[in-house]
């Protein structure tokens, strides 16, 4: 099958093509079109197809990682949204919980209060109530449909675009929410409508309402983007399925994403972790810190023998808002190639989080940017080759980088090269601190991991970051600059189903658990078959969200398939004790455990990219040499200029040790190998860098 993966970043749009039958892959990068990212995406696909003679109509699937929903949330640029909720609960979204982002600050910003997604005048209530008797949901107060229609009339007059319906106990019975949705579709079809039970049928009304509100807030923009993108693809002759990466590490079809865009809030970064995991498998490494450095940010993920880490229920949030959807555990900081260096109001030397972005970009891009960035500093230090940037397809201007860095140097009273190195030192330490927060603070020793250098900026800085953390080895994958796009081609279609049940270990109803798992699995299987998958292509995973009775938040544990009986239910409790100890350092074997939610993840197996095979091996290191040029590195405590070889990756010999310092050139990135490091290229195109060695 012929597959294309496209990841849109803040600076570049990355495209990869692979033919799963022949194993041939091709890559391309094009500047991101910020005003309408779909333009740059389609341009990238058509340029790649034209360059390599690929028939656009022969493409079977296009996989896409997008930040449309993420940016709408971060920039608070969503739709005018209204909420219809249960009488007496108008201000749930404002009140939130007693927790605050900063426990002891009296002047802190509370995101859901300071930048609410649904303004109070657009939050309306109606009388209705679902309640529970003897474990069964029933209608205690009928839905006031006349009030619903009056509210919708008001919303229409006030220019509301999106309506969120969130009732108190809809996670038990969604009948009232579904009825309101029917009324909207019948009488007000122009509204974008979200029901909380469809998005997140779980208890905790604040988090459920916030998740639904986020979906309603970003929904119209995401839906419009998908419609525009599909139209542009059709016009360009690419008429295949469009599959979009979700935060749980799977993909979903465009129809599902149009209804549930909240699933895509970590779309691009999630693909990066999958790309890092794929790179680790190529070199038989299971314990990885994925380090994806782009133009505006750096994303950090953890991969172990058990797979990638997932966020716990209390940690899933975007822009400070709680979001109840499955997410890969990813930590993002504002540090990348476009991060701007400056002197702050207190006289301190800072780098980021402000970024020059794609336009105007770093000063060296020659698009009008005048402020020094990480990319400019790297160029000043001789670690970027201006003649081979994007394989020579994009011209950059060293003199503009020098001028930008020199302006900062004059302000600081430092020399040009000291300032450039200072920029990299600050940003590298910021990145190292971020990695510490995801490893050491969570009980992982980073020295037991390899660092996967991903993104266009990862191979330029990852080795120095690894040195700071005493990480002994760095893996640079075959296509590091397009790792997120590559990761899109390593995943499957995934759908999640969840139900809140509340059941303690001393009162387990095994028949109920088995029946509910069967029901959820049948629902998920039906969805996957509707998407075109056969039974043999479908696999199902089971999970419980558990906690000790009295705890506030849950931990997710996997549950084996098959019938749950008295024997294996004991294994479930032991699994929870183990997971709790791993997460918090202790467990309570005699304490009762409460199952809060049961989950099923359905996986539809998709075609995937194969292992790449580079054509090197017959070449000598001399044949790979492009030039020797001065580059500045710190060695023995002193900043020095080294005569530094520049090699083309495509001509590097296989399994031959290459001593640093050197610079390795390829289209999608530049790999910087500092002194006292050894690089070795494998037959699949991965480069393994050993820290602190001599050839």
Secondary structure as the mmCIF struct_conf table of DSSP 4:
data_model
#
loop_
_struct_conf.conf_type_id
_struct_conf.id
_struct_conf.beg_label_comp_id
_struct_conf.beg_label_asym_id
_struct_conf.beg_label_seq_id
_struct_conf.end_label_comp_id
_struct_conf.end_label_asym_id
_struct_conf.end_label_seq_id
STRN STRN1 UNK A 2 UNK A 8
BEND BEND1 UNK A 10 UNK A 11
STRN STRN2 UNK A 12 UNK A 19
TURN_TY1_P TURN_TY1_P1 UNK A 20 UNK A 22
STRN STRN3 UNK A 25 UNK A 31
TURN_TY1_P TURN_TY1_P2 UNK A 34 UNK A 35
HELX_RH_AL_P HELX_RH_AL_P1 UNK A 37 UNK A 52
TURN_TY1_P TURN_TY1_P3 UNK A 53 UNK A 53
HELX_RH_3T_P HELX_RH_3T_P1 UNK A 56 UNK A 58
STRN STRN4 UNK A 61 UNK A 65
HELX_RH_AL_P HELX_RH_AL_P2 UNK A 68 UNK A 74
TURN_TY1_P TURN_TY1_P4 UNK A 75 UNK A 76
STRN STRN5 UNK A 81 UNK A 86
TURN_TY1_P TURN_TY1_P5 UNK A 87 UNK A 88
TURN_TY1_P TURN_TY1_P6 UNK A 90 UNK A 91
HELX_RH_AL_P HELX_RH_AL_P3 UNK A 92 UNK A 95
BEND BEND2 UNK A 98 UNK A 98
BEND BEND3 UNK A 101 UNK A 102
TURN_TY1_P TURN_TY1_P7 UNK A 103 UNK A 104
BEND BEND4 UNK A 106 UNK A 107
HELX_RH_AL_P HELX_RH_AL_P4 UNK A 111 UNK A 114
TURN_TY1_P TURN_TY1_P8 UNK A 115 UNK A 115
BEND BEND5 UNK A 117 UNK A 118
HELX_RH_3T_P HELX_RH_3T_P2 UNK A 120 UNK A 122
STRN STRN6 UNK A 123 UNK A 126
STRN STRN7 UNK A 129 UNK A 133
TURN_TY1_P TURN_TY1_P9 UNK A 134 UNK A 135
STRN STRN8 UNK A 136 UNK A 141
HELX_RH_AL_P HELX_RH_AL_P5 UNK A 145 UNK A 157
TURN_TY1_P TURN_TY1_P10 UNK A 158 UNK A 159
STRN STRN9 UNK A 162 UNK A 166
TURN_TY1_P TURN_TY1_P11 UNK A 168 UNK A 172
HELX_RH_AL_P HELX_RH_AL_P6 UNK A 175 UNK A 187
TURN_TY1_P TURN_TY1_P12 UNK A 189 UNK A 190
BEND BEND6 UNK A 191 UNK A 191
STRN STRN10 UNK A 192 UNK A 195
HELX_RH_AL_P HELX_RH_AL_P7 UNK A 196 UNK A 199
BEND BEND7 UNK A 203 UNK A 203
HELX_RH_AL_P HELX_RH_AL_P8 UNK A 205 UNK A 235
TURN_TY1_P TURN_TY1_P13 UNK A 236 UNK A 237
BEND BEND8 UNK A 240 UNK A 240
STRN STRN11 UNK A 241 UNK A 245
TURN_TY1_P TURN_TY1_P14 UNK A 247 UNK A 248
BEND BEND9 UNK A 249 UNK A 249
STRN STRN12 UNK A 251 UNK A 253
HELX_RH_AL_P HELX_RH_AL_P9 UNK A 254 UNK A 259
HELX_RH_3T_P HELX_RH_3T_P3 UNK A 261 UNK A 264
TURN_TY1_P TURN_TY1_P15 UNK A 265 UNK A 266
HELX_RH_AL_P HELX_RH_AL_P10 UNK A 267 UNK A 282
TURN_TY1_P TURN_TY1_P16 UNK A 283 UNK A 284
STRN STRN13 UNK A 288 UNK A 293
BEND BEND10 UNK A 295 UNK A 296
STRN STRN14 UNK A 298 UNK A 304
TURN_TY1_P TURN_TY1_P17 UNK A 305 UNK A 306
STRN STRN15 UNK A 307 UNK A 308
STRN STRN16 UNK A 310 UNK A 310
TURN_TY1_P TURN_TY1_P18 UNK A 313 UNK A 315
STRN STRN17 UNK A 317 UNK A 318
TURN_TY1_P TURN_TY1_P19 UNK A 319 UNK A 320
STRN STRN18 UNK A 321 UNK A 322
BEND BEND11 UNK A 325 UNK A 325
STRN STRN19 UNK A 328 UNK A 328
STRN STRN20 UNK A 330 UNK A 333
BEND BEND12 UNK A 334 UNK A 334
BEND BEND13 UNK A 336 UNK A 336
TURN_TY1_P TURN_TY1_P20 UNK A 337 UNK A 338
STRN STRN21 UNK A 339 UNK A 343
TURN_TY1_P TURN_TY1_P21 UNK A 345 UNK A 346
BEND BEND14 UNK A 347 UNK A 347
STRN STRN22 UNK A 349 UNK A 355
TURN_TY1_P TURN_TY1_P22 UNK A 357 UNK A 360
BEND BEND15 UNK A 362 UNK A 362
HELX_RH_3T_P HELX_RH_3T_P4 UNK A 363 UNK A 365
BEND BEND16 UNK A 367 UNK A 368
BEND BEND17 UNK A 371 UNK A 371
STRN STRN23 UNK A 373 UNK A 373
HELX_RH_AL_P HELX_RH_AL_P11 UNK A 374 UNK A 380
TURN_TY1_P TURN_TY1_P23 UNK A 381 UNK A 382
BEND BEND18 UNK A 384 UNK A 384
TURN_TY1_P TURN_TY1_P24 UNK A 386 UNK A 387
BEND BEND19 UNK A 388 UNK A 388
HELX_RH_3T_P HELX_RH_3T_P5 UNK A 389 UNK A 392
TURN_TY1_P TURN_TY1_P25 UNK A 393 UNK A 393
BEND BEND20 UNK A 394 UNK A 394
HELX_RH_AL_P HELX_RH_AL_P12 UNK A 398 UNK A 412
TURN_TY1_P TURN_TY1_P26 UNK A 413 UNK A 413
HELX_RH_AL_P HELX_RH_AL_P13 UNK A 416 UNK A 438
TURN_TY1_P TURN_TY1_P27 UNK A 439 UNK A 439
HELX_RH_3T_P HELX_RH_3T_P6 UNK A 440 UNK A 442
TURN_TY1_P TURN_TY1_P28 UNK A 443 UNK A 443
HELX_RH_3T_P HELX_RH_3T_P7 UNK A 446 UNK A 448
BEND BEND21 UNK A 449 UNK A 449
STRN STRN24 UNK A 450 UNK A 454
HELX_RH_AL_P HELX_RH_AL_P14 UNK A 455 UNK A 469
TURN_TY1_P TURN_TY1_P29 UNK A 470 UNK A 470
STRN STRN25 UNK A 473 UNK A 476
TURN_TY1_P TURN_TY1_P30 UNK A 478 UNK A 479
HELX_RH_3T_P HELX_RH_3T_P8 UNK A 480 UNK A 482
HELX_RH_AL_P HELX_RH_AL_P15 UNK A 483 UNK A 488
TURN_TY1_P TURN_TY1_P31 UNK A 489 UNK A 490
STRN STRN26 UNK A 493 UNK A 504
TURN_TY1_P TURN_TY1_P32 UNK A 505 UNK A 506
BEND BEND22 UNK A 507 UNK A 507
HELX_RH_AL_P HELX_RH_AL_P16 UNK A 510 UNK A 530
TURN_TY1_P TURN_TY1_P33 UNK A 531 UNK A 532
HELX_RH_3T_P HELX_RH_3T_P9 UNK A 535 UNK A 537
STRN STRN27 UNK A 538 UNK A 548
TURN_TY1_P TURN_TY1_P34 UNK A 549 UNK A 550
BEND BEND23 UNK A 552 UNK A 553
STRN STRN28 UNK A 555 UNK A 559
BEND BEND24 UNK A 561 UNK A 562
HELX_RH_AL_P HELX_RH_AL_P17 UNK A 566 UNK A 584
BEND BEND25 UNK A 585 UNK A 585
TURN_TY1_P TURN_TY1_P35 UNK A 589 UNK A 590
BEND BEND26 UNK A 591 UNK A 591
STRN STRN29 UNK A 593 UNK A 604
BEND BEND27 UNK A 615 UNK A 615
BEND BEND28 UNK A 617 UNK A 618
HELX_RH_AL_P HELX_RH_AL_P18 UNK A 621 UNK A 624
STRN STRN30 UNK A 625 UNK A 635
TURN_TY1_P TURN_TY1_P36 UNK A 636 UNK A 637
STRN STRN31 UNK A 638 UNK A 648
HELX_RH_3T_P HELX_RH_3T_P10 UNK A 649 UNK A 651
HELX_LH_PP_P HELX_LH_PP_P1 UNK A 652 UNK A 653
TURN_TY1_P TURN_TY1_P37 UNK A 654 UNK A 655
STRN STRN32 UNK A 657 UNK A 659
BEND BEND29 UNK A 660 UNK A 661
STRN STRN33 UNK A 662 UNK A 666
TURN_TY1_P TURN_TY1_P38 UNK A 667 UNK A 668
STRN STRN34 UNK A 669 UNK A 673
TURN_TY1_P TURN_TY1_P39 UNK A 675 UNK A 676
STRN STRN35 UNK A 677 UNK A 681
TURN_TY1_P TURN_TY1_P40 UNK A 683 UNK A 684
BEND BEND30 UNK A 685 UNK A 685
STRN STRN36 UNK A 687 UNK A 691
TURN_TY1_P TURN_TY1_P41 UNK A 692 UNK A 692
#
